[in-house]
Amino acid sequence: MSNEVGNTVPEKWVNLEDVATHLSVSHDTIRAWIRKGTIPFSRAGKQYKFKLSEVDEWVREGKISE
């Protein structure tokens, strides 16, 4: 038995194009959600960054329809 607590790989950030593909929506739809402040995102300079786990949770909670 191995005890590998704390040896997890951090989740990678993805860009707007990746999250649009992941959700099967257009880039414009993602930008609209960003403007409304509904989709979880962060900024890195002028670029938007997303964690797919946060986006998936947002979808599961039904907030995509707000």
N, CA, C and O atoms as a Tinker XYZ file with bonds, in Angstrom:
   264  protein
     1  N      0.823000   -1.187000    0.000000    73     2
     2  CA     0.000000    0.000000    0.000000    64     1     3
     3  C      0.865000    1.246000    0.000000    63     2     4     5
     4  O      1.843000    1.354000    0.739000    81     3
     5  N      0.476000    2.179000   -0.848000    73     3     6
     6  CA     1.216000    3.424000   -0.937000    64     5     7
     7  C      0.362000    4.569000   -0.412000    63     6     8     9
     8  O     -0.837000    4.631000   -0.685000    81     7
     9  N      0.959000    5.449000    0.318000    73     7    10
    10  CA     0.266000    6.601000    0.869000    64     9    11
    11  C      0.743000    7.838000    0.127000    63    10    12    13
    12  O      1.762000    8.421000    0.498000    81    11
    13  N      0.022000    8.255000   -0.922000    73    11    14
    14  CA     0.463000    9.367000   -1.760000    64    13    15
    15  C     -0.409000   10.602000   -1.556000    63    14    16    17
    16  O     -0.844000   11.234000   -2.519000    81    15
    17  N     -0.655000   10.933000   -0.314000    73    15    18
    18  CA    -1.436000   12.121000    0.009000    64    17    19
    19  C     -0.620000   13.358000   -0.347000    63    18    20    21
    20  O      0.572000   13.429000   -0.051000    81    19
    21  N     -1.270000   14.337000   -0.985000    73    19    22
    22  CA    -0.577000   15.570000   -1.334000    64    21    23
    23  C      0.233000   15.465000   -2.608000    63    22    24    25
    24  O      0.956000   16.399000   -2.957000    81    23
    25  N      0.130000   14.360000   -3.304000    73    23    26
    26  CA     0.889000   14.178000   -4.537000    64    25    27
    27  C     -0.050000   14.267000   -5.737000    63    26    28    29
    28  O      0.041000   13.461000   -6.663000    81    27
    29  N     -0.950000   15.248000   -5.718000    73    27    30
    30  CA    -1.901000   15.394000   -6.809000    64    29    31
    31  C     -1.381000   16.400000   -7.820000    63    30    32    33
    32  O     -0.640000   17.324000   -7.484000    81    31
    33  N     -1.782000   16.201000   -9.047000    73    31    34
    34  CA    -1.399000   17.103000  -10.126000    64    33    35
    35  C     -2.444000   18.216000  -10.201000    63    34    36    37
    36  O     -3.636000   17.923000  -10.285000    81    35
    37  N     -2.028000   19.481000  -10.173000    73    35    38
    38  CA    -3.008000   20.564000  -10.254000    64    37    39
    39  C     -3.709000   20.563000  -11.610000    63    38    40    41
    40  O     -3.128000   20.206000  -12.635000    81    39
    41  N     -4.962000   20.970000  -11.582000    73    39    42
    42  CA    -5.745000   21.024000  -12.814000    64    41    43
    43  C     -5.211000   22.124000  -13.729000    63    42    44    45
    44  O     -4.856000   23.211000  -13.275000    81    43
    45  N     -5.161000   21.822000  -15.016000    73    43    46
    46  CA    -4.688000   22.793000  -15.995000    64    45    47
    47  C     -5.791000   23.792000  -16.318000    63    46    48    49
    48  O     -6.973000   23.450000  -16.310000    81    47
    49  N     -5.397000   25.017000  -16.599000    73    47    50
    50  CA    -6.322000   26.042000  -17.062000    64    49    51
    51  C     -6.485000   25.891000  -18.569000    63    50    52    53
    52  O     -5.535000   25.532000  -19.264000    81    51
    53  N     -7.682000   26.164000  -19.074000    73    51    54
    54  CA    -7.921000   26.114000  -20.520000    64    53    55
    55  C     -8.364000   27.488000  -20.992000    63    54    56    57
    56  O     -8.769000   28.331000  -20.192000    81    55
    57  N     -8.282000   27.704000  -22.302000    73    55    58
    58  CA    -8.639000   29.005000  -22.855000    64    57    59
    59  C    -10.089000   29.025000  -23.350000    63    58    60    61
    60  O    -10.796000   28.020000  -23.265000    81    59
    61  N    -10.517000   30.162000  -23.858000    73    59    62
    62  CA   -11.892000   30.351000  -24.312000    64    61    63
    63  C    -12.269000   29.352000  -25.398000    63    62    64    65
    64  O    -13.369000   28.799000  -25.379000    81    63
    65  N    -11.380000   29.120000  -26.330000    73    63    66
    66  CA   -11.659000   28.187000  -27.420000    64    65    67
    67  C    -11.887000   26.774000  -26.889000    63    66    68    69
    68  O    -12.789000   26.073000  -27.346000    81    67
    69  N    -11.073000   26.364000  -25.929000    73    67    70
    70  CA   -11.204000   25.017000  -25.355000    64    69    71
    71  C    -12.529000   24.841000  -24.613000    63    70    72    73
    72  O    -13.181000   23.805000  -24.740000    81    71
    73  N    -12.926000   25.854000  -23.839000    73    71    74
    74  CA   -14.169000   25.726000  -23.083000    64    73    75
    75  C    -15.370000   25.784000  -24.025000    63    74    76    77
    76  O    -16.373000   25.117000  -23.772000    81    75
    77  N    -15.294000   26.561000  -25.100000    73    75    78
    78  CA   -16.379000   26.594000  -26.086000    64    77    79
    79  C    -16.530000   25.225000  -26.740000    63    78    80    81
    80  O    -17.652000   24.751000  -26.922000    81    79
    81  N    -15.445000   24.598000  -27.086000    73    79    82
    82  CA   -15.478000   23.250000  -27.659000    64    81    83
    83  C    -16.021000   22.253000  -26.644000    63    82    84    85
    84  O    -16.843000   21.403000  -26.986000    81    83
    85  N    -15.575000   22.351000  -25.421000    73    83    86
    86  CA   -16.010000   21.445000  -24.352000    64    85    87
    87  C    -17.525000   21.505000  -24.157000    63    86    88    89
    88  O    -18.164000   20.479000  -23.922000    81    87
    89  N    -18.098000   22.705000  -24.254000    73    87    90
    90  CA   -19.531000   22.887000  -24.046000    64    89    91
    91  C    -20.336000   22.851000  -25.344000    63    90    92    93
    92  O    -21.565000   22.929000  -25.316000    81    91
    93  N    -19.647000   22.734000  -26.477000    73    91    94
    94  CA   -20.296000   22.726000  -27.798000    64    93    95
    95  C    -21.124000   23.984000  -28.036000    63    94    96    97
    96  O    -22.267000   23.920000  -28.488000    81    95
    97  N    -20.518000   25.131000  -27.719000    73    95    98
    98  CA   -21.145000   26.424000  -27.982000    64    97    99
    99  C    -20.141000   27.302000  -28.721000    63    98   100   101
   100  O    -18.964000   26.957000  -28.832000    81    99
   101  N    -20.615000   28.439000  -29.223000    73    99   102
   102  CA   -19.729000   29.336000  -29.966000    64   101   103
   103  C    -18.875000   30.175000  -29.018000    63   102   104   105
   104  O    -19.158000   30.290000  -27.825000    81   103
   105  N    -17.830000   30.753000  -29.586000    73   103   106
   106  CA   -16.969000   31.659000  -28.819000    64   105   107
   107  C    -17.783000   32.863000  -28.347000    63   106   108   109
   108  O    -17.584000   33.360000  -27.239000    81   107
   109  N    -18.705000   33.328000  -29.202000    73   107   110
   110  CA   -19.536000   34.479000  -28.848000    64   109   111
   111  C    -20.424000   34.180000  -27.639000    63   110   112   113
   112  O    -20.665000   35.064000  -26.817000    81   111
   113  N    -20.909000   32.950000  -27.526000    73   111   114
   114  CA   -21.727000   32.571000  -26.371000    64   113   115
   115  C    -20.896000   32.630000  -25.099000    63   114   116   117
   116  O    -21.365000   33.133000  -24.078000    81   115
   117  N    -19.676000   32.125000  -25.147000    73   115   118
   118  CA   -18.790000   32.184000  -23.980000    64   117   119
   119  C    -18.520000   33.636000  -23.606000    63   118   120   121
   120  O    -18.555000   33.990000  -22.427000    81   119
   121  N    -18.252000   34.483000  -24.604000    73   119   122
   122  CA   -17.988000   35.904000  -24.329000    64   121   123
   123  C    -19.212000   36.578000  -23.700000    63   122   124   125
   124  O    -19.067000   37.416000  -22.811000    81   123
   125  N    -20.409000   36.219000  -24.155000    73   123   126
   126  CA   -21.641000   36.781000  -23.573000    64   125   127
   127  C    -21.769000   36.365000  -22.118000    63   126   128   129
   128  O    -22.130000   37.187000  -21.276000    81   127
   129  N    -21.480000   35.099000  -21.800000    73   127   130
   130  CA   -21.542000   34.628000  -20.417000    64   129   131
   131  C    -20.498000   35.334000  -19.557000    63   130   132   133
   132  O    -20.745000   35.617000  -18.385000    81   131
   133  N    -19.343000   35.616000  -20.131000    73   131   134
   134  CA   -18.298000   36.348000  -19.401000    64   133   135
   135  C    -18.799000   37.756000  -19.091000    63   134   136   137
   136  O    -18.670000   38.217000  -17.957000    81   135
   137  N    -19.371000   38.448000  -20.086000    73   135   138
   138  CA   -19.888000   39.805000  -19.873000    64   137   139
   139  C    -20.956000   39.835000  -18.786000    63   138   140   141
   140  O    -21.002000   40.764000  -17.980000    81   139
   141  N    -21.818000   38.812000  -18.766000    73   139   142
   142  CA   -22.868000   38.729000  -17.742000    64   141   143
   143  C    -22.312000   38.321000  -16.383000    63   142   144   145
   144  O    -22.965000   38.510000  -15.357000    81   143
   145  N    -21.111000   37.765000  -16.379000    73   143   146
   146  CA   -20.497000   37.310000  -15.130000    64   145   147
   147  C    -21.081000   35.998000  -14.629000    63   146   148   149
   148  O    -21.034000   35.711000  -13.433000    81   147
   149  N    -21.631000   35.199000  -15.541000    73   147   150
   150  CA   -22.263000   33.957000  -15.101000    64   149   151
   151  C    -21.323000   32.765000  -15.098000    63   150   152   153
   152  O    -21.380000   31.942000  -14.185000    81   151
   153  N    -20.467000   32.656000  -16.089000    73   151   154
   154  CA   -19.557000   31.499000  -16.181000    64   153   155
   155  C    -18.319000   31.759000  -15.314000    63   154   156   157
   156  O    -17.798000   32.874000  -15.307000    81   155
   157  N    -17.845000   30.747000  -14.587000    73   155   158
   158  CA   -16.643000   30.951000  -13.764000    64   157   159
   159  C    -15.385000   31.057000  -14.635000    63   158   160   161
   160  O    -15.109000   30.184000  -15.459000    81   159
   161  N    -14.638000   32.135000  -14.437000    73   159   162
   162  CA   -13.416000   32.350000  -15.221000    64   161   163
   163  C    -12.431000   33.195000  -14.427000    63   162   164   165
   164  O    -12.775000   33.786000  -13.403000    81   163
   165  N    -11.209000   33.239000  -14.917000    73   163   166
   166  CA   -10.176000   34.124000  -14.385000    64   165   167
   167  C     -9.521000   34.805000  -15.566000    63   166   168   169
   168  O     -9.670000   34.379000  -16.711000    81   167
   169  N     -8.797000   35.861000  -15.274000    73   167   170
   170  CA    -8.076000   36.555000  -16.337000    64   169   171
   171  C     -6.585000   36.401000  -16.120000    63   170   172   173
   172  O     -6.082000   36.450000  -14.997000    81   171
   173  N     -5.905000   36.215000  -17.222000    73   171   174
   174  CA    -4.443000   36.195000  -17.223000    64   173   175
   175  C     -4.029000   37.224000  -18.267000    63   174   176   177
   176  O     -3.937000   36.913000  -19.454000    81   175
   177  N     -3.783000   38.442000  -17.818000    73   175   178
   178  CA    -3.537000   39.523000  -18.758000    64   177   179
   179  C     -4.828000   39.828000  -19.502000    63   178   180   181
   180  O     -5.847000   40.146000  -18.888000    81   179
   181  N     -4.782000   39.731000  -20.829000    73   179   182
   182  CA    -5.969000   39.982000  -21.646000    64   181   183
   183  C     -6.718000   38.700000  -21.995000    63   182   184   185
   184  O     -7.736000   38.740000  -22.685000    81   183
   185  N     -6.219000   37.576000  -21.525000    73   183   186
   186  CA    -6.836000   36.295000  -21.865000    64   185   187
   187  C     -7.720000   35.793000  -20.734000    63   186   188   189
   188  O     -7.441000   36.018000  -19.556000    81   187
   189  N     -8.795000   35.106000  -21.119000    73   187   190
   190  CA    -9.680000   34.460000  -20.165000    64   189   191
   191  C     -9.218000   33.023000  -19.977000    63   190   192   193
   192  O     -8.854000   32.348000  -20.941000    81   191
   193  N     -9.234000   32.564000  -18.745000    73   191   194
   194  CA    -8.828000   31.197000  -18.422000    64   193   195
   195  C     -9.928000   30.526000  -17.610000    63   194   196   197
   196  O    -10.613000   31.168000  -16.814000    81   195
   197  N    -10.082000   29.231000  -17.825000    73   195   198
   198  CA   -11.151000   28.468000  -17.196000    64   197   199
   199  C    -10.598000   27.162000  -16.647000    63   198   200   201
   200  O     -9.632000   26.615000  -17.178000    81   199
   201  N    -11.215000   26.669000  -15.586000    73   199   202
   202  CA   -10.956000   25.314000  -15.098000    64   201   203
   203  C    -12.188000   24.505000  -15.464000    63   202   204   205
   204  O    -13.303000   24.847000  -15.071000    81   203
   205  N    -11.985000   23.435000  -16.213000    73   203   206
   206  CA   -13.119000   22.650000  -16.688000    64   205   207
   207  C    -13.940000   22.084000  -15.538000    63   206   208   209
   208  O    -15.154000   21.932000  -15.675000    81   207
   209  N    -13.315000   21.769000  -14.414000    73   207   210
   210  CA   -14.078000   21.253000  -13.274000    64   209   211
   211  C    -15.065000   22.307000  -12.763000    63   210   212   213
   212  O    -16.189000   21.971000  -12.390000    81   211
   213  N    -14.652000   23.578000  -12.744000    73   211   214
   214  CA   -15.544000   24.653000  -12.299000    64   213   215
   215  C    -16.663000   24.878000  -13.310000    63   214   216   217
   216  O    -17.812000   25.102000  -12.926000    81   215
   217  N    -16.335000   24.821000  -14.590000    73   215   218
   218  CA   -17.339000   25.000000  -15.640000    64   217   219
   219  C    -18.337000   23.845000  -15.593000    63   218   220   221
   220  O    -19.544000   24.065000  -15.702000    81   219
   221  N    -17.846000   22.622000  -15.431000    73   219   222
   222  CA   -18.737000   21.464000  -15.344000    64   221   223
   223  C    -19.670000   21.563000  -14.140000    63   222   224   225
   224  O    -20.849000   21.225000  -14.245000    81   223
   225  N    -19.163000   22.017000  -13.011000    73   223   226
   226  CA   -19.993000   22.199000  -11.817000    64   225   227
   227  C    -21.053000   23.266000  -12.075000    63   226   228   229
   228  O    -22.204000   23.108000  -11.666000    81   227
   229  N    -20.680000   24.335000  -12.741000    73   227   230
   230  CA   -21.600000   25.411000  -13.107000    64   229   231
   231  C    -22.742000   24.866000  -13.965000    63   230   232   233
   232  O    -23.901000   25.235000  -13.772000    81   231
   233  N    -22.412000   23.989000  -14.908000    73   231   234
   234  CA   -23.431000   23.367000  -15.759000    64   233   235
   235  C    -24.319000   22.448000  -14.922000    63   234   236   237
   236  O    -25.543000   22.499000  -15.042000    81   235
   237  N    -23.718000   21.609000  -14.076000    73   235   238
   238  CA   -24.488000   20.678000  -13.238000    64   237   239
   239  C    -25.461000   21.409000  -12.317000    63   238   240   241
   240  O    -26.557000   20.915000  -12.052000    81   239
   241  N    -25.066000   22.580000  -11.832000    73   239   242
   242  CA   -25.917000   23.347000  -10.940000    64   241   243
   243  C    -27.048000   24.061000  -11.685000    63   242   244   245
   244  O    -27.897000   24.705000  -11.068000    81   243
   245  N    -27.050000   23.941000  -13.022000    73   243   246
   246  CA   -28.108000   24.537000  -13.808000    64   245   247
   247  C    -27.945000   26.025000  -14.059000    63   246   248   249
   248  O    -28.871000   26.675000  -14.545000    81   247
   249  N    -26.793000   26.570000  -13.739000    73   247   250
   250  CA   -26.574000   27.996000  -13.902000    64   249   251
   251  C    -26.344000   28.390000  -15.352000    63   250   252   253
   252  O    -26.333000   29.580000  -15.669000    81   251
   253  N    -26.161000   27.428000  -16.232000    73   251   254
   254  CA   -25.947000   27.701000  -17.643000    64   253   255
   255  C    -27.186000   28.351000  -18.264000    63   254   256   257
   256  O    -27.073000   29.079000  -19.249000    81   255
   257  N    -28.370000   28.090000  -17.691000    73   255   258
   258  CA   -29.596000   28.634000  -18.260000    64   257   259
   259  C    -29.965000   30.006000  -17.716000    63   258   260   261
   260  O    -30.962000   30.592000  -18.136000    81   259
   261  N    -29.167000   30.523000  -16.783000    73   259   262
   262  CA   -29.479000   31.838000  -16.197000    64   261   263
   263  C    -29.130000   32.957000  -17.129000    63   262   264
   264  O    -29.328000   34.125000  -16.793000    81   263
